[in-house]
């Protein structure tokens, strides 16, 4: 199992992509949007990382209001995952 992470620093505006595999990836399984992770798992000691979103291998975005790791059919009226056309 492997994950591609985008670790961003909002203060500096810099982002870093990290590919994690094995025990590092297993530490992420079961976490939710908004949970905090210790940065030492990814080579960033002394840093707490917060999960703000993600997507599956098909590109479907994660939603914080839907529990579980599987795909669910939901009727959307707005983002994330659906952006209605602007009136006019």
Residue, then its C-alpha position, 0 to 999 in steps of 0.5 A: x500500500x502506498x500514498x502520495x502526500x502533498x505537504x503544504x505550509x500555508x505561511x510560506x506557500x511552499x508544498x512538498x510531495x512525499x510518497x509513503x509506503x509500508x508502515x508509514x502508509x498504514x499509520x494513515x489508514x483509518x484517519x479522518x479529515x481534520x485529524x492530526x499526524x506526527x510529522x516524524x513519520x514523514x521526515x519532518x520532526x517536531x511538526x504536526x500535520x493536519x489532514x485537510x482532504x484527499x482523493x481516491x485513485x479514481x479522483x473522487x474527493x474525500x468528504x468530511x461529512x461522509x463516514x467510512x472509506x468506501x464510495x457512497x452515492x450522495x446527492x450534492x448541491x455544492x462543493x466538494x465534488x460538484x460545482x454548479x454553474x453560476x446563474x446568468 
